[in-house]
Amino acid sequence: MWSSISKISLLFVFIFFGCNLTTQPPPPERGNPIDPQNPNFQPPRVEIISGPKEGDVLPNHTVTFKWRGNQADTLMLFSYKLDNENWSPWSNQKEVTFTYLDEGKHTFYIKAKYVNNIEGQALEINFIVDAVKGPAIMFFPRKSEIDQGYSFDSEIYVEEAINFAGAKIVIEYQQSVFTLESVEIYKDARSIMLKNGGTLIDFINANTPGKVEINIAVAGGNPENVNGTGAIGKIRFRANPGYGGNYEIKFGNESKLRDANNNDVQIKNLVSKVVVVK
């Protein structure tokens, strides 16, 4: 009898513990550093190891960032973006270079995630590009990427100009690659030439293939001459089909700035535009 009771008791214990074991969750993988159940788990982090620091002012238009994560390369992915661009696809890339950055403030963003899709907080670095020494004439943006058959706008900027009231601006382009669609001279608050008031006078000649000449002057401003940085207008081109590659749209050497007495004002730089046609 006791033997039968003992057997029944042992069977009950076996069934109880057996059921208990099968219903418990598996223990955390203590050797897996990206398992959030690991007591030593740390969220994904990224560290910038080379590149501009917060608040840096850069004297050139090219910038390179390099970074690393807090775990082995095989466990991490990264994504980045500059300013308002889209985030890059997740990858194990740990370096990026940007070229032909526009003058002024920029923000670089970088974030990390583990291969099991646990994502960390983004890191951002703010910096300033001051690559063009004026007085200068330049395009904004300095670089455009465009598909064949599509149009793009470029503002015409005067950079760090001193005591000017007029300009002759010659723009040269490859007629086989680009079709000129329009030229707009700003005649409102967008124009640097009207910052002191006055009346704007302009003349546009686009009759020469591959060349646009803009003559512009302001009269009656107070004071007569204008200082500073700003736009005078914008130009629109279409990228012709069949011409993929990298091209330049540039300012001709005949380009000039003039003061209210029609004297030439020094120009230190004529900054071309780079167009990547895809």
QUINOR-V842707 format. One record per residue. N is the residue number from 1. RES is the residue in three letters. PSI is psi as a letter, one per 20 degrees, with the letter a starting at -180 (* if undefined). NEAR is the number of other C-alpha atoms within 12 Angstrom. D_FIRST is the distance of its C-alpha to the first C-alpha in whole Angstrom. Layout:
n:N res:RES psi:PSI near:NEAR d_first:D_FIRST
n:N res:RES psi:PSI near:NEAR d_first:D_FIRST
//
This chain:
n:1 res:MET psi:g near:7 d_first:0
n:2 res:TRP psi:h near:8 d_first:4
n:3 res:SER psi:g near:9 d_first:5
n:4 res:SER psi:g near:10 d_first:5
n:5 res:ILE psi:g near:11 d_first:6
n:6 res:SER psi:g near:12 d_first:9
n:7 res:LYS psi:g near:13 d_first:10
n:8 res:ILE psi:g near:14 d_first:11
n:9 res:SER psi:g near:14 d_first:12
n:10 res:LEU psi:h near:15 d_first:14
n:11 res:LEU psi:h near:14 d_first:15
n:12 res:PHE psi:g near:14 d_first:17
n:13 res:VAL psi:g near:14 d_first:19
n:14 res:PHE psi:g near:14 d_first:20
n:15 res:ILE psi:g near:14 d_first:21
n:16 res:PHE psi:g near:14 d_first:23
n:17 res:PHE psi:h near:14 d_first:25
n:18 res:GLY psi:g near:14 d_first:26
n:19 res:CYS psi:g near:12 d_first:27
n:20 res:ASN psi:g near:12 d_first:29
n:21 res:LEU psi:h near:13 d_first:30
n:22 res:THR psi:i near:11 d_first:32
n:23 res:THR psi:i near:10 d_first:34
n:24 res:GLN psi:q near:11 d_first:35
n:25 res:PRO psi:q near:10 d_first:39
n:26 res:PRO psi:q near:10 d_first:40
n:27 res:PRO psi:q near:14 d_first:41
n:28 res:PRO psi:q near:17 d_first:45
n:29 res:GLU psi:n near:16 d_first:47
n:30 res:ARG psi:i near:15 d_first:48
n:31 res:GLY psi:i near:14 d_first:50
n:32 res:ASN psi:o near:20 d_first:52
n:33 res:PRO psi:i near:25 d_first:55
n:34 res:ILE psi:j near:31 d_first:56
n:35 res:ASP psi:o near:23 d_first:52
n:36 res:PRO psi:i near:22 d_first:53
n:37 res:GLN psi:i near:18 d_first:49
n:38 res:ASN psi:p near:16 d_first:50
n:39 res:PRO psi:i near:16 d_first:50
n:40 res:ASN psi:j near:15 d_first:54
n:41 res:PHE psi:p near:21 d_first:55
n:42 res:GLN psi:p near:21 d_first:59
n:43 res:PRO psi:q near:27 d_first:61
n:44 res:PRO psi:p near:34 d_first:63
n:45 res:ARG psi:q near:30 d_first:67
n:46 res:VAL psi:q near:33 d_first:70
n:47 res:GLU psi:p near:28 d_first:73
n:48 res:ILE psi:p near:30 d_first:76
n:49 res:ILE psi:i near:15 d_first:77
n:50 res:SER psi:p near:17 d_first:81
n:51 res:GLY psi:a near:25 d_first:83
n:52 res:PRO psi:q near:28 d_first:85
n:53 res:LYS psi:r near:24 d_first:84
n:54 res:GLU psi:p near:19 d_first:84
n:55 res:GLY psi:j near:18 d_first:87
n:56 res:ASP psi:q near:20 d_first:89
n:57 res:VAL psi:o near:21 d_first:92
n:58 res:LEU psi:p near:26 d_first:93
n:59 res:PRO psi:j near:20 d_first:96
n:60 res:ASN psi:r near:23 d_first:95
n:61 res:HIS psi:i near:28 d_first:94
n:62 res:THR psi:p near:23 d_first:91
n:63 res:VAL psi:q near:30 d_first:88
n:64 res:THR psi:p near:23 d_first:85
n:65 res:PHE psi:p near:29 d_first:81
n:66 res:LYS psi:q near:25 d_first:78
n:67 res:TRP psi:r near:30 d_first:75
n:68 res:ARG psi:r near:29 d_first:71
n:69 res:GLY psi:a near:31 d_first:68
n:70 res:ASN psi:j near:26 d_first:65
n:71 res:GLN psi:r near:24 d_first:63
n:72 res:ALA psi:q near:19 d_first:63
n:73 res:ASP psi:h near:21 d_first:66
n:74 res:THR psi:i near:18 d_first:63
n:75 res:LEU psi:i near:26 d_first:61
n:76 res:MET psi:q near:33 d_first:64
n:77 res:LEU psi:q near:34 d_first:67
n:78 res:PHE psi:q near:42 d_first:70
n:79 res:SER psi:q near:34 d_first:72
n:80 res:TYR psi:r near:38 d_first:76
n:81 res:LYS psi:r near:26 d_first:79
n:82 res:LEU psi:p near:29 d_first:82
n:83 res:ASP psi:c near:22 d_first:84
n:84 res:ASN psi:j near:12 d_first:83
n:85 res:GLU psi:r near:12 d_first:82
n:86 res:ASN psi:q near:14 d_first:79
n:87 res:TRP psi:q near:19 d_first:76
n:88 res:SER psi:q near:21 d_first:76
n:89 res:PRO psi:q near:16 d_first:73
n:90 res:TRP psi:p near:22 d_first:70
n:91 res:SER psi:r near:23 d_first:70
n:92 res:ASN psi:j near:28 d_first:70
n:93 res:GLN psi:p near:24 d_first:74
n:94 res:LYS psi:k near:27 d_first:75
n:95 res:GLU psi:q near:22 d_first:78
n:96 res:VAL psi:q near:26 d_first:81
n:97 res:THR psi:p near:21 d_first:85
n:98 res:PHE psi:p near:24 d_first:87
n:99 res:THR psi:q near:22 d_first:91
n:100 res:TYR psi:l near:29 d_first:94
n:101 res:LEU psi:q near:33 d_first:92
n:102 res:ASP psi:q near:36 d_first:94
n:103 res:GLU psi:q near:34 d_first:96
n:104 res:GLY psi:a near:25 d_first:94
n:105 res:LYS psi:q near:22 d_first:90
n:106 res:HIS psi:q near:30 d_first:87
n:107 res:THR psi:p near:29 d_first:83
n:108 res:PHE psi:p near:36 d_first:81
n:109 res:TYR psi:p near:31 d_first:77
n:110 res:ILE psi:p near:41 d_first:74
n:111 res:LYS psi:r near:38 d_first:71
n:112 res:ALA psi:q near:40 d_first:68
n:113 res:LYS psi:q near:35 d_first:64
n:114 res:TYR psi:r near:34 d_first:61
n:115 res:VAL psi:i near:23 d_first:61
n:116 res:ASN psi:j near:18 d_first:57
n:117 res:ASN psi:j near:18 d_first:60
n:118 res:ILE psi:p near:23 d_first:60
n:119 res:GLU psi:q near:25 d_first:63
n:120 res:GLY psi:r near:25 d_first:65
n:121 res:GLN psi:q near:19 d_first:68
n:122 res:ALA psi:q near:23 d_first:72
n:123 res:LEU psi:q near:26 d_first:74
n:124 res:GLU psi:q near:24 d_first:78
n:125 res:ILE psi:p near:27 d_first:81
n:126 res:ASN psi:p near:23 d_first:84
n:127 res:PHE psi:r near:29 d_first:87
n:128 res:ILE psi:p near:27 d_first:91
n:129 res:VAL psi:p near:27 d_first:93
n:130 res:ASP psi:m near:23 d_first:97
n:131 res:ALA psi:h near:27 d_first:98
n:132 res:VAL psi:p near:32 d_first:101
n:133 res:LYS psi:p near:24 d_first:104
n:134 res:GLY psi:r near:27 d_first:107
n:135 res:PRO psi:q near:29 d_first:109
n:136 res:ALA psi:r near:34 d_first:108
n:137 res:ILE psi:p near:43 d_first:107
n:138 res:MET psi:r near:45 d_first:104
n:139 res:PHE psi:q near:40 d_first:101
n:140 res:PHE psi:p near:34 d_first:98
n:141 res:PRO psi:r near:29 d_first:96
n:142 res:ARG psi:h near:33 d_first:97
n:143 res:LYS psi:p near:32 d_first:94
n:144 res:SER psi:q near:34 d_first:93
n:145 res:GLU psi:p near:26 d_first:91
n:146 res:ILE psi:q near:26 d_first:92
n:147 res:ASP psi:q near:22 d_first:91
n:148 res:GLN psi:p near:24 d_first:94
n:149 res:GLY psi:i near:19 d_first:96
n:150 res:TYR psi:q near:23 d_first:95
n:151 res:SER psi:q near:25 d_first:97
n:152 res:PHE psi:q near:30 d_first:97
n:153 res:ASP psi:q near:28 d_first:98
n:154 res:SER psi:p near:34 d_first:100
n:155 res:GLU psi:q near:31 d_first:101
n:156 res:ILE psi:o near:41 d_first:104
n:157 res:TYR psi:q near:41 d_first:104
n:158 res:VAL psi:p near:44 d_first:107
n:159 res:GLU psi:p near:36 d_first:105
n:160 res:GLU psi:l near:30 d_first:106
n:161 res:ALA psi:q near:35 d_first:110
n:162 res:ILE psi:p near:28 d_first:113
n:163 res:ASN psi:m near:30 d_first:116
n:164 res:PHE psi:q near:41 d_first:116
n:165 res:ALA psi:j near:45 d_first:117
n:166 res:GLY psi:r near:40 d_first:117
n:167 res:ALA psi:q near:42 d_first:116
n:168 res:LYS psi:o near:34 d_first:116
n:169 res:ILE psi:p near:40 d_first:113
n:170 res:VAL psi:p near:33 d_first:113
n:171 res:ILE psi:p near:42 d_first:110
n:172 res:GLU psi:p near:32 d_first:109
n:173 res:TYR psi:r near:32 d_first:107
n:174 res:GLN psi:o near:25 d_first:106
n:175 res:GLN psi:h near:24 d_first:108
n:176 res:SER psi:h near:18 d_first:106
n:177 res:VAL psi:h near:29 d_first:102
n:178 res:PHE psi:q near:35 d_first:103
n:179 res:THR psi:p near:30 d_first:105
n:180 res:LEU psi:p near:34 d_first:106
n:181 res:GLU psi:h near:21 d_first:105
n:182 res:SER psi:q near:21 d_first:106
n:183 res:VAL psi:p near:27 d_first:108
n:184 res:GLU psi:p near:25 d_first:107
n:185 res:ILE psi:p near:31 d_first:109
n:186 res:TYR psi:p near:28 d_first:107
n:187 res:LYS psi:k near:24 d_first:110
n:188 res:ASP psi:b near:19 d_first:108
n:189 res:ALA psi:i near:18 d_first:105
n:190 res:ARG psi:h near:20 d_first:104
n:191 res:SER psi:p near:32 d_first:107
n:192 res:ILE psi:h near:38 d_first:108
n:193 res:MET psi:i near:48 d_first:111
n:194 res:LEU psi:j near:36 d_first:111
n:195 res:LYS psi:h near:31 d_first:110
n:196 res:ASN psi:j near:25 d_first:113
n:197 res:GLY psi:a near:22 d_first:114
n:198 res:GLY psi:a near:25 d_first:117
n:199 res:THR psi:p near:23 d_first:118
n:200 res:LEU psi:p near:28 d_first:116
n:201 res:ILE psi:p near:22 d_first:118
n:202 res:ASP psi:q near:26 d_first:117
n:203 res:PHE psi:p near:20 d_first:118
n:204 res:ILE psi:p near:24 d_first:115
n:205 res:ASN psi:o near:21 d_first:117
n:206 res:ALA psi:k near:24 d_first:114
n:207 res:ASN psi:i near:11 d_first:117
n:208 res:THR psi:p near:16 d_first:117
n:209 res:PRO psi:p near:17 d_first:114
n:210 res:GLY psi:j near:24 d_first:111
n:211 res:LYS psi:p near:25 d_first:112
n:212 res:VAL psi:p near:34 d_first:112
n:213 res:GLU psi:p near:29 d_first:115
n:214 res:ILE psi:p near:34 d_first:114
n:215 res:ASN psi:p near:28 d_first:117
n:216 res:ILE psi:q near:37 d_first:116
n:217 res:ALA psi:q near:37 d_first:118
n:218 res:VAL psi:p near:35 d_first:117
n:219 res:ALA psi:q near:27 d_first:121
n:220 res:GLY psi:j near:20 d_first:121
n:221 res:GLY psi:r near:24 d_first:118
n:222 res:ASN psi:o near:17 d_first:118
n:223 res:PRO psi:r near:20 d_first:118
n:224 res:GLU psi:h near:27 d_first:119
n:225 res:ASN psi:q near:33 d_first:117
n:226 res:VAL psi:q near:36 d_first:113
n:227 res:ASN psi:q near:27 d_first:111
n:228 res:GLY psi:a near:25 d_first:107
n:229 res:THR psi:p near:30 d_first:104
n:230 res:GLY psi:r near:31 d_first:104
n:231 res:ALA psi:q near:33 d_first:104
n:232 res:ILE psi:i near:42 d_first:107
n:233 res:GLY psi:a near:35 d_first:106
n:234 res:LYS psi:q near:30 d_first:104
n:235 res:ILE psi:q near:38 d_first:104
n:236 res:ARG psi:p near:28 d_first:102
n:237 res:PHE psi:q near:34 d_first:102
n:238 res:ARG psi:p near:30 d_first:100
n:239 res:ALA psi:o near:35 d_first:98
n:240 res:ASN psi:q near:25 d_first:100
n:241 res:PRO psi:q near:19 d_first:98
n:242 res:GLY psi:j near:14 d_first:98
n:243 res:TYR psi:m near:24 d_first:98
n:244 res:GLY psi:q near:20 d_first:95
n:245 res:GLY psi:a near:20 d_first:95
n:246 res:ASN psi:p near:21 d_first:96
n:247 res:TYR psi:r near:27 d_first:99
n:248 res:GLU psi:q near:25 d_first:102
n:249 res:ILE psi:p near:39 d_first:104
n:250 res:LYS psi:r near:31 d_first:106
n:251 res:PHE psi:p near:31 d_first:109
n:252 res:GLY psi:q near:24 d_first:112
n:253 res:ASN psi:i near:20 d_first:114
n:254 res:GLU psi:i near:21 d_first:117
n:255 res:SER psi:p near:32 d_first:115
n:256 res:LYS psi:q near:35 d_first:116
n:257 res:LEU psi:q near:42 d_first:116
n:258 res:ARG psi:q near:31 d_first:119
n:259 res:ASP psi:a near:29 d_first:120
n:260 res:ALA psi:i near:27 d_first:122
n:261 res:ASN psi:j near:17 d_first:125
n:262 res:ASN psi:k near:21 d_first:124
n:263 res:ASN psi:q near:16 d_first:123
n:264 res:ASP psi:q near:21 d_first:121
n:265 res:VAL psi:p near:29 d_first:118
n:266 res:GLN psi:p near:24 d_first:116
n:267 res:ILE psi:p near:31 d_first:113
n:268 res:LYS psi:h near:22 d_first:110
n:269 res:ASN psi:p near:27 d_first:108
n:270 res:LEU psi:o near:33 d_first:108
n:271 res:VAL psi:o near:36 d_first:104
n:272 res:SER psi:r near:32 d_first:103
n:273 res:LYS psi:p near:34 d_first:100
n:274 res:VAL psi:p near:27 d_first:97
n:275 res:VAL psi:p near:36 d_first:96
n:276 res:VAL psi:o near:24 d_first:93
n:277 res:VAL psi:p near:28 d_first:94
n:278 res:LYS psi:* near:19 d_first:90
//
